[in-house]
Amino acid sequence: MKELSNIDSDSLNNKNDNVSQNDKLLIKKLNKEIVEKNNEIIQLQNKLSDSYERIHDIIFEKDSLKKQINNFELKQLDIQFGKFEELKSDYNKLEHRLKITKEHLDEAHNQIIFNTKVIEDLENRGFMDYLRKRFPESFVNYKKKI
């Protein structure tokens, strides 16, 4: 019986060693997988961190470009407003020049009418008025203006 018990005990020890060996191999394999998964997680975390940095950079660049576009639009509006003001100033100058020219033309027209009246009155003066050196009222006014 002792032999049987030795065999059984040896067999059990072998089984325990086998199980133990199997367990050790499994543990090693699982530890290796854990290390690989941890490395993969670290790589993914690095990629995620890089992606966040790129997103942050892109957002910053987008905001910067928005500011530049706004500045360019403001400059463009300022230039257009400056051109508008220049055109408005030119228009006001031309309008003033037109007003002055019209006034001069009106004065010249009135002067022509007055001179025509003086000439007509002098032409229509009678012989007696000529001899007496009497001049029409329009001629007297003409002499006062000169």
C-alpha positions in Angstrom: 0.0 0.0 0.0 2.8 2.2 0.7 3.7 1.9 -2.9 0.2 2.9 -4.0 0.3 5.8 -1.7 3.7 6.8 -3.0 2.5 6.6 -6.5 -0.6 8.6 -5.7 1.4 11.1 -3.8 3.9 11.3 -6.6 1.2 11.5 -9.1 -0.4 14.3 -7.1 2.8 16.1 -6.8 3.3 15.8 -10.5 -0.1 17.1 -11.1 0.4 19.9 -8.6 3.7 20.6 -10.4 1.9 20.5 -13.7 -0.9 22.7 -12.5 1.5 24.9 -10.9 3.6 25.0 -14.1 0.5 25.6 -16.1 -0.6 28.3 -13.7 2.9 29.9 -13.9 2.8 29.8 -17.7 -0.6 31.3 -17.7 0.4 34.0 -15.2 3.5 34.8 -17.3 1.4 34.9 -20.4 -1.2 37.1 -18.7 1.5 39.4 -17.3 3.0 39.7 -20.8 -0.4 40.6 -22.1 -0.9 43.1 -19.3 2.5 44.7 -20.2 1.5 44.8 -23.9 -1.9 46.3 -23.1 -0.3 48.9 -20.8 2.1 49.8 -23.6 -0.8 50.0 -26.0 -2.7 52.2 -23.5 0.3 54.5 -23.1 0.7 54.8 -26.9 -3.0 55.6 -27.2 -2.7 58.2 -24.4 0.2 59.8 -26.2 -1.8 59.9 -29.5 -4.7 61.3 -27.6 -2.5 64.0 -26.0 -1.0 64.8 -29.4 -4.5 65.1 -30.9 -5.6 67.4 -28.1 -2.5 69.6 -28.7 -3.2 69.7 -32.5 -6.9 70.6 -31.7 -5.7 73.3 -29.4 -3.3 74.6 -32.0 -5.9 74.6 -34.7 -8.4 76.4 -32.5 -5.8 79.0 -31.6 -4.9 79.4 -35.3 -8.6 79.7 -36.2 -9.1 82.4 -33.6 -6.0 84.2 -34.9 -7.2 84.0 -38.5 -10.6 85.3 -37.4 -8.9 88.3 -35.8 -6.8 88.9 -39.0 -9.9 88.7 -41.2 -11.7 91.1 -38.9 -8.8 93.5 -39.0 -8.6 93.3 -42.8 -12.4 93.9 -43.1 -12.0 96.9 -40.8 -9.2 98.2 -42.9 -11.2 97.7 -46.0 -14.2 99.5 -44.5 -11.9 102.3 -43.4 -10.4 102.6 -46.9 -13.9 102.6 -48.4 -15.1 105.2 -45.8 -12.0 107.3 -46.6 -12.9 107.1 -50.3 -16.5 108.0 -49.5 -15.3 111.0 -47.5 -13.0 112.1 -50.3 -15.8 111.8 -52.8 -18.1 113.7 -50.5 -15.5 116.4 -50.1 -15.0 116.6 -53.9 -18.8 116.7 -54.4 -19.1 119.5 -51.8 -16.3 121.5 -53.6 -17.9 121.0 -57.0 -21.3 122.0 -55.5 -19.7 125.2 -54.0 -17.9 125.9 -57.3 -21.3 125.5 -59.1 -23.0 127.8 -56.7 -20.3 130.5 -57.1 -20.3 130.1 -60.9 -24.1 130.4 -61.0 -23.9 133.5 -58.9 -21.3 135.0 -61.3 -23.4 134.1 -64.3 -26.6 135.6 -62.7 -24.6 138.8 -61.9 -23.3 138.9 -65.5 -26.8 138.2 -66.9 -28.3 141.0 -64.7 -25.4 143.3 -65.8 -26.2 142.5 -69.5 -29.8 143.2 -68.9 -29.0 146.5 -67.2 -26.5 147.5 -70.0 -29.1 146.6 -72.6 -31.6 148.9 -70.8 -29.0 151.7 -70.6 -28.2 151.3 -74.4 -31.9 151.3 -75.3 -32.6 154.3 -73.1 -29.7 156.2 -74.7 -30.8 155.2 -78.2 -34.4 156.3 -77.4 -33.3 159.7 -75.9 -34.7 162.5 -77.8 -32.8 165.2 -79.6 -33.7 167.8 -77.1 -32.4 165.6 -74.3 -29.2 165.3 -76.2 -28.8 169.0 -76.6 -29.6 169.7 -73.0 -27.3 166.9 -72.0 -30.0 165.2 -70.1 -29.3 161.5 -69.6 -31.8 158.8 -68.8 -32.0 157.5 -65.2 -30.5 154.2 -66.2 -27.4 155.9 -67.6 -27.0 157.9 -64.4 -27.3 154.6 -62.3 -24.7 153.1 -64.7 -22.3 155.9 -64.1 -22.8 155.5 -60.3 -21.9 151.8 -60.5 -18.7 152.5 -62.3 
